[in-house]
Amino acid sequence: LLGLLGLASAACPFADPGALHARQDGGEDILASYKVDDSNGYFTDDVGGQIAEQDSLRAGSRGPTLLEDFIFRQKITHFDHERVC
């Protein structure tokens, strides 16, 4: 088993720590310019009504989700009909 690990690490060019390049600093500054404060935002349903909580209705603490949860049904409907281009 140890022989296979040695063979795998020898075949992988990324396994040599000396071959890795150091990451340049400054990435955090670039990402900070795109940061958005959405702490006062909220989720909406199909018609624009605010959704208070995102937890699904369940039968018990670990039971199945209930069909009475119309917000969950809307989410599943949208997920099922998303187009992949």
Secondary structure, DSSP 8 states (H G I E B T S, - for coil): -HHHHHHHHHH-GGG-GGG-----S-HHHHHHTT----TT--EE-TTS-EES-----BSSSSS-B-TT-HHHHHHHHHHHT----
